[in-house]
């Protein structure tokens, strides 16, 4: 599975299926990063990985949601109507059924989607609701809805519980399954950053939400010069430090920001946001983003 970071972009384009239109965001999921879909098909064909995924998801389904029902609060039109309305807006934008959302008491700014394709749910930490505007929350919730829309949740759930298993036994036992799944998740995050932007329809807001989440502090974000940080990333691209990204679930923040800016130039996004019908094609977006987020250069 080491080849996941080396796949040829032309092969991705050649395999792009007809069900992925370039001008819509409905069930065709035309905004999805093609590398996300192609990597998923590679993982699906790997029998050892399928076995690991199925075992981890069975464990998660047995314990995860029951745990949340005991310690978190389910969002609805009566409890937490603010969040409930934002969830419904995101679901309507992406053309999916509004997922179950739980508010979790946590000082950490975070959110996540877990479950199965048939029964997915979203967790939103209380610190996120306190520290984000409605527009920023739209971007974050839209990102998580994007995981559901693009059928990522089974793999995300597998990764979550493989990490728990590693704590109980040994990382070496689960590492062969974790590494390709982490590579897949990094690609899936690019797709879902796009979903968040489609839901909030404002690149500045989506970038702000993304950066706040990555930094984990509202106060530190207010002191950040994002353009200087992006320059810092450009300065360090040539060294081998990016190899550390192999063990990460998300691409480095500068890559995500730059990839999102590229998607904002697409005719798909510009049409959806009411900015006109001009812009670059999704194939051109994906080609440039593919080169941008590669771990090994």
N, C-alpha and C positions, 0 to 999 in steps of 0.2 A: 504493500500500500504506500510505499515511500514515493511512488510516482505522482501522488495527488498534487504535489506542488509543481509538477513539471508538465502537466497536460498542455497540449498544443491548442491555442485559441481557435485556429482554423477548424480543428476537429469539433470544437464546441459549436461553432456556427453551423457547420455541416449537419450536426445532430439536432439543431433547434427544431422543435416539433411545430406542426401547423397550429396546434392549440395555444400557442403563445403569440397573440397578436401584438403588433408594435404600437397600437394606438388605443388601447383600452386598459382598464384596471379591474375588469370584472372577473368572472371565474377563470378566464384565460390567464390571469396573472402576468400580463404582458410587461410589467415593470421588473420582474424577477431577474436577478443576475444569472446569466446563462451558466457560469461556473458553478453556482449553487446547484442547479438542476443536474448538470453533468456529473458532478462529484457524488450526488445522491444516488445516481444510477450505478456508479461504480461500487459504492458501498452496498447497495441492494444485492449486487451479484456476488458479494463475498460472504460465503456461508458462515465462517467463524464469527464474523461481525454480526450477522443476522441472529445467530444464537445468543451472543452477548447482549444485543439490543433487546431481544424478546425476553430474556431472563430479567434484565434490569427494569424493563417497563412493567413486567408482572409484579415485581417487588414494589415499584412506585405506585401502581394502581391499588395495591393492597393497603399501603400505609400512608401515602402522601396526602391524598384528599381527606382521609379520615382525620389526620393530624391537623390539617388546616381548619376543618369544621370544628375542632375542639379549641384551637387557640387563636383563630383569626375571625374577622367579621365579614360576612358576605355582603357585597354591595348590591343595593336595590333602589327602587324609586323612593322608598321611605328612609332607610338608613343610607346616608351619603349620596343624596340625589345629585350633587355636583359631579361626582365621579361617574355615577350611573349615566348621566346625560352624555358625558364625553365618550364613554364606552360605546353607547349607541351610535353616536356620530361617526366614530371610527369604523364600526361594523357596517354601517350604511355605506360609507365611502368605499370600502373594500368588497362589499357585496356578500358579507358573511352573516351568520346568525350571531347576535351579541353573546359573547362568551361569559361564563361565570367569572366574577372577579372577587378576590378576597383582599381586604386590607389587613396587613400584617404589622404589628407593633414593632418597629425597628428604627434605630437612629441612622441606619445606613441608607443612602439614596440608591434605591434599586427597584427593579421590577423583573418579572420572569414569567414564562409560559411553560406549563408542564401538562402531562396527561397523555391522551391518545388522540388519534384523528377523530374518533367518535365522541370523546369526552375530554376536551381540553379546557383548561382554566388558567387565569392570570393572577399572579400575586403582585400587589403594589405595596411597597413599604410606606409607613406613615410619614417618614421624613420627606419622601418625594412629594406627597400631597401638600405638606406644609411649606416646602421650599420652592415649588414650581407654580407658575401661572397656569391658567386654564389652557392657553395656547401651547405652552411647553408640555403640559400633561397630555394634550392631544397627540403630540409627536411621540411621546414615550408609549402611551397606550396603543397608538397606531402601529408602532414598531412591534409590540407584543402580538397585536392582532395579525400583523404580517406573518409571524411565525405560524399562527393557526391557519391563515389563508393559504400558506405555501407548504403545509403539511410537514413542518419542522419538528413539531412537539414530541414526536416519538423519540427522535434522536436526542433532543435536548433532555428529555426525561432519562434516557439511557445514560447520558453523560453525567447527569446529576447523581444518579444512584450508583454508577460505577465509581464515582469519587467517594461515596459513602462506604462502598465495599472495600476500596483501597485502604481506608482508615482502619478497617477491622482486620484485614489480612495483610496484603503487601501490594505496593504500587506495581511491582514487577508482574503481578498476576493479571492486572487489568490494563497495563500500559499498551499492549498490542491492539486492544480495542479502542483505547482512549485517543491515541495519536491521530488515526484517520478521522475519528469522530470530531476531534478538535479542529482539524483542518476543514472539515465540512461546516462546522459551526461558524468559523471565521468567514466563510463565503456566505452562509445564511444571514449573518449579521449585515452584510452589505445590502442584500435584498430587503431586509426589514428596516434598515435606515431609510430606504426609499419609501417604504410603506408609511413610515412616520411622517415623512415630508408630504406625501400625498394627502395625509389626513389633516395636517395643520396648514398646508399650502403656503408656507413662508420659510424660505431657506435660512434666514437669520434666526428665526425661532427654533427651527429644527437643529441648527448648528449649536445654538446656545444650550438647548436641552441635552444634546449629545455630549457637549463639553462638560457641563455641570455633572452629569452622571459619571463620566470618566474620571473627573477630578475628585468627586465625592464631597465637595464643599462649596456652598454658595458664596462664602466669604472669599475663598481662594479664587473662585471663578471671577469675581469682581476685580481681582488684581491681575488677572491674566491678560497678556497681550497675545491674542491668538495668532496674528500674522508673524510675530517674532517666534512663537513656538513652532509654527509651520516651517519657518526658515531654519530653525534648529534641527528639525527632522531632515530637511534637505541636506544639511551639512553632514549628518551622520549616516546617510544612506549607503555610502560606499564601503563602510566597514562591515565586520561580521556580526555586529551586535544584534542585527535583525534575526539571527538564528534563534534567539531566545523566544521569538514569537511562535515557534513550533509547539511549545507547551502551553500556549494561551488559547482561551476560548473566543477572544475578540481580537480583531486586527488592532494595531497601534492606532491611537486616536487621530494623529495627523492623516493617516491613510483613510480613515473613515470620513473625515471632514472633506478631504480632497475628492474622494469618490462620490460623496453626496453632492458636492458642487458640480461635478461632471454630469451627474444625473439631472440636476436642475437645468442643464443646458439642452436636455432632450426635448424633442417636439411632443413626446408623450406627456411629460410633466407640464410643459408650458401650456399645452392645450387644456389640461385638467385644471390648472391654476388660473385660467383666464388671462394668460399673458400673451396670447397669440398662437398662430399655427406654425411658426418657424421653429428651428432648432435642429439638432442632430438626431440621427436615427439611434435606436436602442442597440443595434449591432456596433455602431461606432462608439457609443458609450461603454458597452461591455468590453470592447477591445482595449480601450484606454484604461479602464478600471482594472482589467486583468493584469496589465503590465504594472500598474501602480501598486497593487496589493500583494504581488508575489513576494514570498518570504525570502527566497534565495535569488540574488541578482548576479 
